[in-house]
Amino acid sequence: MPRPTPVTSGDPSGPTPARRGDPGGPKPARLSADDRRWLADLAGDVVRFDLPLARRTTLRIGGPADAWLEPRSADELSSLVAACAERGLPVTPLGGGSNLLVRDGGIPGIVLSTRGLRGLERLSDTRVRVEAGQSTGKLLAEATRWELGGVEFLGGVPGSVGGGLIMNAGTYLGEFKDVTQLVRSVRLADGEARDRENAGCGFAYRHSDLPRDEVVVMAELELAPRPRAEIEQEVAALRQRRHEREPKKVGNAGSIFKNPPGDYAGRLIEAAGLKGTRVGAAECSPVHANWLVNTGGATAADMLELIARVREAVVEEHGVTLELEVKIIGVDP
């Protein structure tokens, strides 16, 4: 594996909020027949073509990926990324798909999945190393088994560790920034690995400065000894609270908007009379107003229109512009 290069800061850029008619920026070229043959020869059984991304996101929305690349190790990922960069092929990283809206045209080029990176080990009494594709639920379960506290906030939080690090996922019990000591990522430009300590990750509320032209592959977390019974009691309370407040049996990405300072996005949306508002099969949930859900067969166009309507209504009613928590990627058909 390439030797990691220590750095202290990252790119502060983040996802751009959706707007009506927003084409999602410049459209990269679709993979040619020659590119597909080259990639099949290079990657073998770790590549699939024209995979519908609705199967890979919790919203159950999204057009196809030209190619779905799922390396089985960080070394393999680095090598594949370097080869794709040398050929000039666009690569888009994707984790567990739990905080994501993929446009109906899908993603041109290569979608690089970290699902195959599932390493999880205890390095010392309190230090844990976890790879990006490991589920947040598995991390919490193992930490509980080891009687290590610090990631109780992951109770009921879906998705992968890599995505959780990028967005600094958390609940009222804490966030990734509270336990993360080191993050390793791979540059899409050349496959080189880089290490960042906590201060260089730029963690903030539902945000980090981890560069979007890199893919997170691993993190080291510092946890604290805690009796298993205490961990389980706190996690159970969190899960029960989420169970009572969150919609069931619908495609969702969790909260769509960040809470504005001193307030709650859900309260603002509900006060604007938007619960139950629908565009096609996309709905502002009657259970939790900040969950815009797929009731079955919703398109990305439906969801983007609903997002725009909710934002406009909240501005009109409260004078507050809600900032997106969900990330929007891909192209229109």
PEHU-V813879 format. One record per residue. RES is the residue in three letters. SS is DSSP state (~ for helix, > for strand, _ for the rest). PHI is phi in radians with two decimals (none if undefined). Layout:
res: [RES/RES]
ss: [SS/SS]
phi: [PHI/PHI]
This chain:
res: [MET/PRO/ARG/PRO/THR/PRO/VAL/THR/SER/GLY/ASP/PRO/SER/GLY/PRO/THR/PRO/ALA/ARG/ARG/GLY/ASP/PRO/GLY/GLY/PRO/LYS/PRO/ALA/ARG/LEU/SER/ALA/ASP/ASP/ARG/ARG/TRP/LEU/ALA/ASP/LEU/ALA/GLY/ASP/VAL/VAL/ARG/PHE/ASP/LEU/PRO/LEU/ALA/ARG/ARG/THR/THR/LEU/ARG/ILE/GLY/GLY/PRO/ALA/ASP/ALA/TRP/LEU/GLU/PRO/ARG/SER/ALA/ASP/GLU/LEU/SER/SER/LEU/VAL/ALA/ALA/CYS/ALA/GLU/ARG/GLY/LEU/PRO/VAL/THR/PRO/LEU/GLY/GLY/GLY/SER/ASN/LEU/LEU/VAL/ARG/ASP/GLY/GLY/ILE/PRO/GLY/ILE/VAL/LEU/SER/THR/ARG/GLY/LEU/ARG/GLY/LEU/GLU/ARG/LEU/SER/ASP/THR/ARG/VAL/ARG/VAL/GLU/ALA/GLY/GLN/SER/THR/GLY/LYS/LEU/LEU/ALA/GLU/ALA/THR/ARG/TRP/GLU/LEU/GLY/GLY/VAL/GLU/PHE/LEU/GLY/GLY/VAL/PRO/GLY/SER/VAL/GLY/GLY/GLY/LEU/ILE/MET/ASN/ALA/GLY/THR/TYR/LEU/GLY/GLU/PHE/LYS/ASP/VAL/THR/GLN/LEU/VAL/ARG/SER/VAL/ARG/LEU/ALA/ASP/GLY/GLU/ALA/ARG/ASP/ARG/GLU/ASN/ALA/GLY/CYS/GLY/PHE/ALA/TYR/ARG/HIS/SER/ASP/LEU/PRO/ARG/ASP/GLU/VAL/VAL/VAL/MET/ALA/GLU/LEU/GLU/LEU/ALA/PRO/ARG/PRO/ARG/ALA/GLU/ILE/GLU/GLN/GLU/VAL/ALA/ALA/LEU/ARG/GLN/ARG/ARG/HIS/GLU/ARG/GLU/PRO/LYS/LYS/VAL/GLY/ASN/ALA/GLY/SER/ILE/PHE/LYS/ASN/PRO/PRO/GLY/ASP/TYR/ALA/GLY/ARG/LEU/ILE/GLU/ALA/ALA/GLY/LEU/LYS/GLY/THR/ARG/VAL/GLY/ALA/ALA/GLU/CYS/SER/PRO/VAL/HIS/ALA/ASN/TRP/LEU/VAL/ASN/THR/GLY/GLY/ALA/THR/ALA/ALA/ASP/MET/LEU/GLU/LEU/ILE/ALA/ARG/VAL/ARG/GLU/ALA/VAL/VAL/GLU/GLU/HIS/GLY/VAL/THR/LEU/GLU/LEU/GLU/VAL/LYS/ILE/ILE/GLY/VAL/ASP/PRO]
ss: [_/_/_/_/>/>/>/_/_/_/_/_/_/_/_/_/_/_/_/_/_/_/_/_/_/_/_/_/_/_/_/_/~/~/~/~/~/~/~/~/~/~/~/~/~/~/>/>/>/>/>/>/~/~/~/~/_/_/_/_/_/_/_/>/>/>/>/>/>/>/_/_/_/~/~/~/~/~/~/~/~/~/~/~/~/~/~/_/_/_/>/>/>/>/_/_/_/_/_/>/>/>/_/_/_/_/>/>/>/>/>/>/>/_/_/_/_/_/_/>/>/>/_/_/_/_/>/>/>/>/>/_/_/_/>/~/~/~/~/~/~/~/~/~/~/_/_/>/>/_/_/~/~/~/_/_/_/_/_/>/~/~/~/~/~/~/_/_/_/>/>/_/_/>/>/~/~/~/_/>/>/>/>/>/>/>/>/_/_/_/_/_/>/>/>/>/>/~/~/~/_/_/_/>/_/_/>/_/_/_/_/_/_/>/>/>/>/>/>/>/>/>/_/>/>/_/_/~/~/~/~/~/~/~/~/~/~/~/~/~/~/~/~/~/~/_/_/_/_/_/>/_/_/_/_/_/>/_/_/_/_/_/_/_/~/~/~/~/~/~/~/_/_/_/_/_/_/>/>/_/_/>/>/>/_/_/_/_/_/_/_/>/>/>/_/_/_/_/_/~/~/~/~/~/~/~/~/~/~/~/~/~/~/~/~/~/~/~/_/_/_/_/_/>/_/_/>/>/>/_/_/_/_]
phi: [none/-1.04/-1.19/-1.09/-1.86/-1.12/-2.40/-2.11/-2.59/-2.33/-1.31/-1.37/-1.19/-2.56/-1.16/-1.53/-1.01/-1.28/-2.35/-1.03/1.39/-1.13/-1.39/1.44/1.48/-1.01/-1.62/-1.20/-1.24/-1.23/-1.17/-1.38/-1.06/-1.13/-1.10/-1.12/-1.11/-1.06/-1.18/-1.08/-1.16/-1.24/-1.77/1.04/-1.43/-1.67/-2.13/-2.29/-1.96/0.97/-1.47/-1.12/-1.38/-1.04/-1.36/-2.06/-2.28/-1.27/-1.33/1.05/-2.33/2.47/-1.29/-1.44/-1.59/-0.90/-2.47/-1.95/-1.93/-2.21/-1.08/-1.75/-2.71/-1.14/-1.11/-1.11/-1.04/-1.04/-1.15/-1.16/-1.08/-1.07/-1.16/-1.15/-1.12/-1.11/-1.44/1.44/-1.60/-1.22/-2.21/-2.07/-1.24/-2.57/-1.68/-1.38/1.28/-1.65/-2.29/-2.50/-2.13/-1.72/-1.15/-1.17/-1.43/1.32/-2.19/-1.14/1.45/-1.95/-1.67/-1.72/-1.54/-1.74/-1.06/-1.38/-1.66/-2.14/-1.11/-2.69/-2.54/-1.65/-1.48/-2.72/-0.97/-2.20/-1.73/-2.21/-1.90/-2.39/-1.50/-1.13/-1.44/-1.17/-1.29/-1.11/-1.14/-1.17/-1.03/-1.10/-1.09/-1.23/-1.06/-1.13/-1.08/-1.41/0.99/-2.10/-1.64/2.31/-2.00/-1.03/-1.06/-1.43/-1.03/1.44/-1.56/-1.40/1.84/-1.89/-1.13/-1.04/-1.12/-1.11/-1.18/-1.07/-1.73/0.88/-1.07/-3.09/-2.43/-1.14/-1.49/2.62/-2.50/-1.03/-1.05/-1.30/-2.16/-1.36/-1.83/-2.64/-2.21/-1.87/-2.32/-2.10/-1.29/-1.23/-1.29/-2.68/1.36/-1.32/-1.57/-2.40/-1.87/-2.26/-1.40/-0.87/-1.10/-1.53/-1.59/1.09/-1.17/-2.58/-1.04/0.88/-2.79/-2.52/-1.68/-1.03/-1.06/-1.36/-1.73/-2.32/-2.08/-1.21/-2.09/-2.85/-2.50/-2.00/-2.04/-1.85/-1.89/-2.39/-1.00/-2.73/-1.01/-1.02/-1.07/-1.16/-1.05/-1.10/-1.13/-1.19/-1.14/-1.07/-1.15/-1.13/-1.11/-1.13/-1.07/-1.18/-1.06/-1.27/-1.85/-1.97/-1.11/-2.11/1.00/-2.38/-1.17/-2.68/-2.09/1.26/-1.17/-1.48/-2.03/-1.25/-1.26/-1.24/-0.95/1.34/-2.64/-2.20/-1.03/-1.05/-1.13/-1.10/-1.17/-1.13/-1.13/-1.45/1.32/-1.74/-0.98/1.50/-1.10/-2.25/-2.26/1.03/-1.69/-1.57/-2.40/-1.38/-0.98/-1.19/-1.51/-2.50/-1.13/-1.54/-1.86/-1.65/-2.04/-1.73/-1.38/2.36/1.53/-1.17/-1.76/-1.11/-1.06/-1.02/-1.16/-1.14/-1.14/-1.13/-0.99/-1.10/-1.12/-1.11/-1.08/-1.11/-1.16/-1.20/-1.08/-1.15/-1.41/-2.11/1.26/-2.02/-1.68/-1.32/-1.72/-1.21/-1.68/-1.29/-1.71/-1.98/-2.38/1.68/-2.22/-1.27/-1.03]
